[in-house]
Amino acid sequence: MSVPNPLVTRCTDVMSGTVVFAGTRVPVQTLIDYIEEGDTLHSFLEDFPTVTRDHALAVLETAKELFFSHAHSLG
């Protein structure tokens, strides 16, 4: 399944500028909150059916890549 490009968007007219999954009104922060609270990706996807599994995984993969690209080397 294809995912939108870009993966996420921000627009003052949609959710007051909150970063959302592109093509939806679902904040990316909501997925992060689910994970932080110990919920599963499956649970998130059931509660927000406008976000596909591939889309959510692509957002998480991008976040992971950004995280590792900004890691400081200590020697």
N, CA, C and O atoms as a DFTB+ gen file, in Angstrom:
300 C
 N C O
     1  1       0.850      -1.187       0.000
     2  2       0.000       0.000       0.000
     3  2       0.887       1.239       0.000
     4  3       1.931       1.258       0.651
     5  1       0.481       2.250      -0.714
     6  2       1.276       3.476      -0.753
     7  2       0.911       4.380       0.419
     8  3      -0.178       4.300       0.986
     9  1       1.850       5.227       0.751
    10  2       1.623       6.207       1.817
    11  2       1.708       7.593       1.201
    12  3       2.360       7.772       0.172
    13  1       1.064       8.568       1.808
    14  2       1.078       9.920       1.258
    15  2       2.485      10.529       1.295
    16  3       3.320      10.179       2.129
    17  1       2.702      11.426       0.387
    18  2       3.936      12.194       0.398
    19  2       3.538      13.654       0.295
    20  3       3.058      14.074      -0.758
    21  1       3.713      14.434       1.326
    22  2       4.447      14.162       2.555
    23  2       3.652      13.278       3.505
    24  3       2.444      13.097       3.352
    25  1       4.364      12.729       4.493
    26  2       3.723      11.851       5.476
    27  2       2.873      12.629       6.470
    28  3       1.809      12.168       6.884
    29  1       3.342      13.796       6.844
    30  2       2.641      14.618       7.831
    31  2       2.495      16.034       7.282
    32  3       3.259      16.471       6.422
    33  1       1.500      16.729       7.802
    34  2       1.278      18.114       7.395
    35  2       0.931      18.955       8.613
    36  3       0.566      18.450       9.675
    37  1       1.062      20.254       8.410
    38  2       0.677      21.217       9.452
    39  2       0.037      22.396       8.742
    40  3       0.633      22.975       7.834
    41  1      -1.163      22.752       9.147
    42  2      -1.880      23.866       8.542
    43  2      -2.713      24.533       9.630
    44  3      -3.386      23.860      10.411
    45  1      -2.661      25.843       9.673
    46  2      -3.408      26.544      10.718
    47  2      -4.908      26.285      10.623
    48  3      -5.625      26.430      11.613
    49  1      -5.390      25.901       9.440
    50  2      -6.817      25.626       9.264
    51  2      -7.217      24.214       9.696
    52  3      -8.407      23.912       9.794
    53  1      -6.245      23.360       9.950
    54  2      -6.527      21.976      10.354
    55  2      -5.946      21.753      11.739
    56  3      -4.729      21.800      11.921
    57  1      -6.796      21.514      12.698
    58  2      -6.389      21.236      14.075
    59  2      -5.461      22.327      14.618
    60  3      -4.529      22.036      15.369
    61  1      -5.715      23.562      14.243
    62  2      -4.972      24.736      14.735
    63  2      -3.467      24.635      14.527
    64  3      -2.692      25.148      15.334
    65  1      -3.053      23.981      13.456
    66  2      -1.632      23.907      13.142
    67  2      -0.896      22.734      13.752
    68  3       0.328      22.647      13.657
    69  1      -1.633      21.832      14.377
    70  2      -1.022      20.626      14.932
    71  2      -0.517      19.754      13.794
    72  3      -1.146      19.688      12.738
    73  1       0.616      19.083      13.997
    74  2       1.138      18.170      12.987
    75  2       0.229      16.940      12.947
    76  3       0.024      16.266      13.958
    77  1      -0.310      16.663      11.756
    78  2      -1.245      15.542      11.591
    79  2      -0.736      14.587      10.510
    80  3       0.096      14.953       9.679
    81  1      -1.248      13.367      10.539
    82  2      -1.001      12.441       9.447
    83  2      -1.622      13.061       8.199
    84  3      -2.800      13.421       8.206
    85  1      -0.842      13.187       7.131
    86  2      -1.323      13.822       5.910
    87  2      -2.629      13.182       5.451
    88  3      -2.773      11.960       5.456
    89  1      -3.574      14.029       5.055
    90  2      -4.863      13.566       4.567
    91  2      -5.854      13.218       5.660
    92  3      -6.953      12.742       5.377
    93  1      -5.468      13.453       6.917
    94  2      -6.350      13.168       8.044
    95  2      -6.375      14.366       8.983
    96  3      -5.714      15.378       8.747
    97  1      -7.143      14.230      10.038
    98  2      -7.141      15.212      11.118
    99  2      -6.596      14.572      12.396
   100  3      -6.867      15.044      13.499
   101  1      -5.836      13.510      12.239
   102  2      -5.295      12.766      13.380
   103  2      -3.893      13.288      13.707
   104  3      -2.980      13.168      12.891
   105  1      -3.723      13.864      14.894
   106  2      -2.404      14.355      15.282
   107  2      -1.394      13.215      15.440
   108  3      -1.715      12.157      15.980
   109  1      -0.183      13.446      14.964
   110  2       0.888      12.469      15.154
   111  2       1.142      12.291      16.647
   112  3       1.483      11.192      17.087
   113  1       0.982      13.342      17.423
   114  2       1.173      13.263      18.875
   115  2       0.269      12.199      19.501
   116  3       0.630      11.588      20.506
   117  1      -0.889      11.982      18.914
   118  2      -1.800      10.972      19.450
   119  2      -1.175       9.582      19.371
   120  3      -1.303       8.798      20.311
   121  1      -0.506       9.266      18.272
   122  2       0.179       7.985      18.161
   123  2       1.280       7.882      19.211
   124  3       1.429       6.843      19.855
   125  1       2.039       8.935      19.383
   126  2       3.106       8.932      20.388
   127  2       2.516       8.741      21.779
   128  3       3.061       7.987      22.584
   129  1       1.414       9.412      22.066
   130  2       0.751       9.253      23.364
   131  2       0.309       7.812      23.590
   132  3       0.485       7.277      24.684
   133  1      -0.259       7.183      22.572
   134  2      -0.679       5.786      22.691
   135  2       0.511       4.905      23.076
   136  3       0.425       4.085      23.990
   137  1       1.613       5.093      22.364
   138  2       2.794       4.266      22.619
   139  2       3.337       4.521      24.021
   140  3       3.688       3.582      24.734
   141  1       3.406       5.789      24.415
   142  2       3.891       6.137      25.757
   143  2       3.023       5.528      26.853
   144  3       3.520       5.184      27.926
   145  1       1.735       5.395      26.584
   146  2       0.812       4.845      27.576
   147  2       0.766       3.324      27.558
   148  3       0.028       2.713      28.331
   149  1       1.562       2.706      26.666
   150  2       1.630       1.248      26.621
   151  2       0.611       0.606      25.701
   152  3       0.478      -0.618      25.679
   153  1      -0.110       1.417      24.942
   154  2      -1.065       0.866      23.986
   155  2      -0.318       0.351      22.756
   156  3       0.840       0.702      22.526
   157  1      -0.983      -0.468      21.987
   158  2      -0.366      -1.044      20.793
   159  2      -0.684      -0.200      19.561
   160  3      -1.613       0.607      19.554
   161  1       0.112      -0.412      18.532
   162  2      -0.178       0.224      17.245
   163  2      -1.548      -0.236      16.757
   164  3      -2.313       0.557      16.209
   165  1      -1.851      -1.496      16.954
   166  2      -3.147      -2.040      16.542
   167  2      -4.291      -1.270      17.210
   168  3      -5.285      -0.941      16.562
   169  1      -4.147      -0.991      18.485
   170  2      -5.172      -0.243      19.214
   171  2      -5.349       1.157      18.628
   172  3      -6.474       1.616      18.431
   173  1      -4.232       1.830      18.350
   174  2      -4.291       3.155      17.742
   175  2      -5.023       3.094      16.406
   176  3      -5.907       3.907      16.138
   177  1      -4.651       2.129      15.572
   178  2      -5.255       2.016      14.243
   179  2      -6.745       1.699      14.316
   180  3      -7.514       2.157      13.471
   181  1      -7.158       0.933      15.301
   182  2      -8.592       0.659      15.481
   183  2      -9.347       1.932      15.849
   184  3     -10.472       2.149      15.399
   185  1      -8.718       2.771      16.669
   186  2      -9.373       3.994      17.121
   187  2      -9.332       5.111      16.073
   188  3     -10.151       6.029      16.107
   189  1      -8.371       5.026      15.139
   190  2      -8.211       6.059      14.116
   191  2      -8.089       5.403      12.741
   192  3      -6.999       5.343      12.172
   193  1      -9.197       4.919      12.218
   194  2      -9.175       4.149      10.968
   195  2      -8.780       4.953       9.725
   196  3      -8.542       4.360       8.673
   197  1      -8.704       6.271       9.817
   198  2      -8.263       7.051       8.661
   199  2      -6.747       6.984       8.477
   200  3      -6.227       7.405       7.444
   201  1      -6.042       6.457       9.474
   202  2      -4.591       6.267       9.378
   203  2      -4.345       4.790       9.063
   204  3      -4.812       3.914       9.790
   205  1      -3.616       4.518       7.989
   206  2      -3.305       3.129       7.651
   207  2      -2.083       2.656       8.431
   208  3      -1.292       3.460       8.925
   209  1      -1.947       1.359       8.528
   210  2      -0.779       0.775       9.199
   211  2       0.505       1.227       8.503
   212  3       1.466       1.613       9.169
   213  1       0.529       1.184       7.174
   214  2       1.717       1.593       6.431
   215  2       2.061       3.058       6.687
   216  3       3.235       3.412       6.795
   217  1       1.057       3.895       6.782
   218  2       1.272       5.320       7.036
   219  2       1.871       5.519       8.429
   220  3       2.844       6.256       8.587
   221  1       1.298       4.872       9.424
   222  2       1.803       4.991      10.794
   223  2       3.234       4.473      10.890
   224  3       4.078       5.103      11.527
   225  1       3.512       3.338      10.269
   226  2       4.861       2.776      10.306
   227  2       5.855       3.687       9.592
   228  3       6.994       3.825      10.038
   229  1       5.447       4.302       8.505
   230  2       6.336       5.216       7.786
   231  2       6.667       6.437       8.643
   232  3       7.804       6.910       8.633
   233  1       5.690       6.947       9.379
   234  2       5.929       8.086      10.269
   235  2       6.885       7.677      11.385
   236  3       7.812       8.418      11.714
   237  1       6.664       6.500      11.969
   238  2       7.558       6.027      13.030
   239  2       8.970       5.796      12.501
   240  3       9.944       6.118      13.180
   241  1       9.088       5.249      11.314
   242  2      10.406       5.012      10.706
   243  2      11.124       6.334      10.454
   244  3      12.329       6.434      10.687
   245  1      10.413       7.337       9.988
   246  2      11.008       8.648       9.763
   247  2      11.474       9.257      11.075
   248  3      12.559       9.835      11.143
   249  1      10.665       9.132      12.110
   250  2      11.051       9.638      13.432
   251  2      12.304       8.918      13.921
   252  3      13.198       9.549      14.484
   253  1      12.376       7.623      13.715
   254  2      13.549       6.847      14.129
   255  2      14.790       7.330      13.385
   256  3      15.840       7.533      13.994
   257  1      14.674       7.514      12.083
   258  2      15.807       7.984      11.277
   259  2      16.285       9.356      11.747
   260  3      17.488       9.595      11.844
   261  1      15.344      10.257      12.040
   262  2      15.716      11.585      12.532
   263  2      16.410      11.498      13.883
   264  3      17.384      12.206      14.136
   265  1      15.912      10.644      14.731
   266  2      16.490      10.460      16.057
   267  2      17.942      10.008      15.941
   268  3      18.824      10.588      16.573
   269  1      18.194       8.978      15.138
   270  2      19.554       8.458      15.016
   271  2      20.468       9.407      14.256
   272  3      21.671       9.434      14.519
   273  1      19.939      10.180      13.326
   274  2      20.784      11.115      12.583
   275  2      21.227      12.275      13.441
   276  3      22.188      12.958      13.090
   277  1      20.556      12.525      14.564
   278  2      20.912      13.626      15.449
   279  2      21.644      13.162      16.709
   280  3      21.900      13.962      17.610
   281  1      21.978      11.885      16.773
   282  2      22.697      11.371      17.939
   283  2      24.133      11.894      17.922
   284  3      24.771      11.934      16.870
   285  1      24.629      12.287      19.073
   286  2      25.998      12.783      19.198
   287  2      26.935      11.621      19.482
   288  3      26.646      10.752      20.305
   289  1      28.045      11.626      18.794
   290  2      29.068      10.612      19.009
   291  2      29.935      11.021      20.184
   292  3      30.322      12.183      20.300
   293  1      30.240      10.075      21.051
   294  2      31.069      10.352      22.223
   295  2      32.430       9.667      22.120
   296  3      32.881       9.009      23.058
   297  1      33.048       9.823      21.017
   298  2      34.404       9.288      20.934
   299  2      34.623       8.411      19.828
   300  3      35.729       7.898      19.655
